[in-house]
Amino acid sequence: MNKVKKVVLAYSGGLDTSVILKWLQDTYQCEVVTFTADIGQGGELAPARAKAKKMGVKEIFIDDLREEFVRDFVFPMFRANAIYEGEYLLGTSIARPLIAKRQIEIAKQTRADAVSHGATGKGNDQVRFELGYYALEPNIRVIAPWREWNLTSRGKLLKYAQKHGIPVEMKKKSGSPYSMDANLLHISYEGRILEDPSREPEESMWRWTVAPEQAPDRAEYLELEYQRGNIVALNGRKLTPAKVLETLNTLGGKHGIGRLDLVENRYVGMKSRGCYETPGGTIMLKAHRAVESITLDREVAHLKDDLMPRYAALIYNGYWWSPERTLLQTMIDASQAGVNGWVRLKLYKGNVIVVGRDSRRDSLFDTAIATFEDDKGAYDQMDAAGFIRLNALRMRIAANLKKKR
């Protein structure tokens, strides 16, 4: 243990990582560098710096990664229309590879020989962080305190914090707070009554969205402009990737959009119940599929849908930096060259309703062919007879054989 000279800790300033900071100093007798990523989780980040400084940390990194997060991680994922197990928009999963990347960069910059995180031995995040570390720096040493220490409950962590004078928020009278993770894409909730999957979440738990019943009685329209599968403007106004998502979160939250109550299958083998708010992401998914509907070739669109669950599972399980995810991303991004146009949406009481879409340059929708009126010879309906007979051939052969038997 004493061979570690310097470790870079992914540090939030909360109870877990504050205890970990002190534990690393005492257990490994090493210098600790703290790294706090601003990926849009909200709240003031200055207290994290103050806490780390108070605990003797000399090198403190607090980095604004919001634009990089949305541009290089969220947008590529949404170009794939990725959903895990049919519902989850991967808000926590997609943030981990960026944090791991920056942590390794800081380790190289500060000449640290180890990195550390606060993920527990029961969850997915330990896998996501560490697969990222090893993919980017194969010989890095990883310290995962939750797999080493005996501080196995919140009560023990609080006692440790009190004993060592670590400034943390104490347990409230109403009980332990939810275990939450937030970034520009979502906020998640676990613990408390959510550990019983039969119980409905408390309305007071939700932070970003109003209940659909309390949403405005009048619908709101918005228009999104796409270039190469990415949103570049909202209601005619050019915005950066982070500003796009930030604005859509506000609009979606106002209209009660993006709540999810899910029992999911963790990579480590157990089932877990979590609740999520992803207002902007819910709007983005609906809009992206709408612009793809008129610009993507049928077989390309269907192939993307076939591969999407695999792609989503790679992100959920922590394989963002894997060669197979990179290969899939290359194919997905190639498909987006013609995904240009605009989508008009109506937001109303928890619903995202597509009411229009067009692409002046890349639309494959041909009104002359699709019309129910006179197509003036653009499509010969007699061709359908041969098409149907050829496609029915194998079934006719099987039916004839069945008759003979």
N, C-alpha and C positions, 0 to 999 in steps of 0.2 A: 504493500500500500504506500509506503513512504517513497517509492520510486517516482511517483507522480510529482512533478515540480509545479506545473501550472495547468489549470483546467478551465475551459470556457463553459459556463453554466447558462442554459436557456432560462432566463429569470423574469418572472412576472411581478415580483414584489408581494405576492400573496403568501398565505400560510405555508403551503408546501415548499415552494422554492426558497422562501426565507429560511426555513428550517434546514433545507438542503445546503444552503450557502454555509451556514455555521457548521453543519455536520461534516461537510467536505474539508473545511479548515481544520477541524479537530481530528477527524479520522485519518485524513491523508496528509495532514501537516503541509498543505500546498497552498500556493497562491491561487485565488479564484478571480477569474475575469467574468463579469456579468454581461449578458447580451439580452436586451429587451427589444422585440420586434413590434413596431407599430404597423399593424395590418388592418387598422380600422376597428379595433375592439372597443373604442370609446374610452372615456375616463381620462384622468390626468396621469401622465407617465412620469412626471417629476417626482412623485413620492417613491417610485422604484429607485430612481437615482439617489435620493436622499437616504433611503434605507440601506442601499448597498454601500454608500459612503460611510454611513454610521458604523457598518460592520467591517470596516477596514479595507474595502475593495478599492484598489488604485486605478484599475482600468475598467471603465464602465462604458458600454456601447448601447445607445438607444437610437435605433435606426428607423426612419420613415420608409417603409417598404410598400405603401399602399398602391402606388401606381404600378410597381413591378408585380405585385401580387395579382392585380386584376389583369394587367396586360399579358403577362407571361405564364400565368397559371389558370386563373378563372376563365378568361376568354378562350384559350385553347381547349379547355374542358367542355365549354358550352358549344364550341364548334362541332364537338362530337355528340351533343345532346345527351351527355352522360347522366344516368340515373342508376343508383345501386338498389337492387331488389325491388325495382318498379316504382320507388317513391323517393328515396333519399338523394338530395342534390349535392352531397359530398362536401358540405361546408367546412367541417373540421379536417377531413382527409386532405383536401387540396392545399391547405395552409402549411402542412408539415414539411413537404419537400423544400419550400422556400426557406423556412426557419433553419432546416438542416444545412442548406446550402450556405446561408450567411454565417451560421455558426462555424462551419469548417473554414470559411474565408477568414474569420476572425482568429481562429486557432492558428492558421498559417501566419497571419499578420503579427500576432503576439508571441509566436513561437511556443504555443501551448502544446503539451503532449497528450492531452485528453480533453474530452467533451462530456457534458453531463446534462441530463434532462430530468423532469419531474413526473414523467409518466409512470403509472403503476404497472405491476406485473400481471394485472388482469386485463388490461385494455389493449386497444389497437395501436395507440400512439407510440408505445415503446418500439413496436415493429417499424412503424413509419419513419420515426426519427433515425433509428439505427441502420435501417436499410439505406437511407439517404447518406448517413455518415460514411458507411463503408463503400458505397458506390462512388463517392467523391474523394475520399481519402482512405484507401483500403487498410492502412496500417495504424489508423487512429485508435487510441484507447477510449473505450466508452465506460462511463461510470453511471450505473442506474441504481440510485440509493434505495428505491422501493424493493429492489431484489436483494438488497444486502442488509439493511438495518432491521431493527425490531420495533420500529415506530409504526405499527400496523393499524392504527385507528386515528381518527381526528382528535380524540381525547388525549392520546399519547403525544401527538404533535403539539397540542396546546400546552401541555405540561412541559415539554421540552423547550418551547418558546418562552414560557414564563421563567423557567430555570435559568435560561441563558440571556434573558433580557432582550429577546427579539421582538420588535414592535409589529404586532399583527392584530387584526380585528378579532375580537373574542366571539364566542358562540352567542347568538341572540337568544332571548327568552323563548321565542317561537320555535326554536330548534335550529339544527344545522341548516345553512343555506343550501340551495341547489348547487350541484356541481355544474358550472357553466363554462362554455367556451364561446368566445365571440370574435368575429372579424367582419370585414366588409361584406362578405357573402351571407353570413348567417349568425345566429346565436343558438346554442344548444343547451338543454337542461337534462340532468340526470339526478337520481337520488331522491330522498324523502318519499313522498307518496307514490312517485313514479316507479318505485321498486315493486309496487303491486300493479301489474298490467291491467287489472280489472277496474282500477279507480280512475276517474276523470281528473285531468289536471286542474289545479286551482286557477281561476281566471286571473288572480293577482300575480301569477307566475310570469305571464307573458309580458314582454317589455317593448317589443318593436311594433306589434300589430294590435289594432283594436279588434274586439270580437266582431264577426261579420254582422251580427244583429245590431251592433252599435255603429256600424259604418254609415257614411252618408247615404241618404235616400236617393240622391241624384248621381247617376253614372258620370265618370270622367273619361274623356278620350285623350289618347296620346298617340304620337306617330314616331316610329323609330326608323332611322336610316341605317342601312347596312352596306359595308364594303368588305368583300372577301370573307364574309361570315361573321364580321365583328360590327357592333354598334358604333357608329361614329357621330351620330347626332340625335337629339331628342327634341321633338317639336321644332325642327329646323335649326336648332342651336347646336353648334359643334361643341363636344365635350371630350375630356380625357377619359380613359377607361375607368379610373377610380370615381370620377365625377358622375359618369353614367350610372354606375352601380349605386352610388350614394343617393342619387336623385330617385332612381327606381325603388330603392328601399323606402324612401319617404312616401312616395306615391302608393306603393303597395301596402305599407303599414297603415296608411290612412284609410284604405278600403278593405282592411281585414284579409289581405291576401298573403298566403305563404305559410300558414300553420300546418304542422305535421306531428302526429303522434304515432310512433313507429316502434315495433319490436323487430330488431335486426339481428342478423347472425354475425357476430364478431369473428375476425380471422383466427383468434386464439381458441375458438371452439364453443363459446357460450352464447346464449341469447341475451340480449340487452334491450331494455326499454328506454327510449329517449324521446324528447320532444324538441322540435326545431322550428325556428322562424326564418324563412328565406324569402322575403317578399320580392326583392329585386330579381333574384335568381328565378323565381317562379314566372315572372313576367318575361325574362330573357328566354327561357326555354320555349314558351309558347310562341313568342315572336320569331325566334330563329327557325323553328319548324315551319312556321307560316311562310317565311321568305324562301326557305328551301323547297317548299311544295311547288313553287312555280319556276324554280331555277335549276333544280337537280334532275338529272336523268333518272327514270324510274329504277333501273337496276343499280345505279350508284346509290340512290337513297335507300333501297332495300338492303344492299350490302352494308351500308353504314349502320342500319338498324340491327342487322345480324351481329355485327362486331361490337356494338355499343355495350352490351352487358359484360363482355370480356374486358373492354377498355375501362369501364366503371369499376369492375372488381380489382383491376390492377391499381387504380388510384386508391380505392378503399383499403386495400391490403398493403399499401406502402411502396409500390413498385413504379413510382413516377420516373425514377432515374434508370429504369431497366431498359435494355435494348429492345424488348418487345413493345413497350409503351412508346418508345421513340419511333419505332417502325410504324405502328398504328397511327401515330400523330402525323407522320409524313404523308400517309395515304389520306387521312382526314383533311389535312390542310390543302392537299392537291385538289380535293373535291370542292373546296370553298372558293376557288378562283372566280367562279361565276355566280357566287351567292351575293349578289348586289341588288339593292332595291329598297323598298320601304314597306312597313307594316303598320296598319292602324288598329289600335286596340281600344276596347271599352273595359274599364275597371268598375266592378259593381259588386259590393257585398261578398267579398271573398272569391270572386270570379274574374278570370282574365279571358275576355271574349274577343276573338279576332273578327274584325268587321271589314277589313280590306287589306290587299297586298298587291304590289306591282313591281315590275322591274322593266324599265324602258329598254335596256340593252340586252338583258340575259334571260328574259322570260321565255319558257318553253310552252306556255299556254297559248294555243292558237285558236282564237275565237272562230275563225272560218271553218275549222274542223270540228270544234266542240259544240257548235250551236245546234239548238233544236229546230231552228228555222232552216230555210233553204241554204245548203252549204255550197251551192253552185258547182257541184262536182269535185269539191276538195277532198271528199271521202266517199269511196264506193262501198255502200253497205252490203252489196253482194259478196264482197271479199270475205265477209265474216263467216259465210257458210263453210267455205273450205278451211278456214282457220279453226273453226269449231270441230269439224270432222277429223282433222289431223290431230287435234289435241284430245279428242275422244277415242282415238284408235286403240290405245292400250286397254282402255276400260271396255270397249266393245269386244276385243279379243278375249278378255277375261270373262265377260258375261256369256259369250258363246261357248267357252270351255265349260263354264258352270252349267249351262243348259244341257250339254252333251252328257255330263256326269249324272 
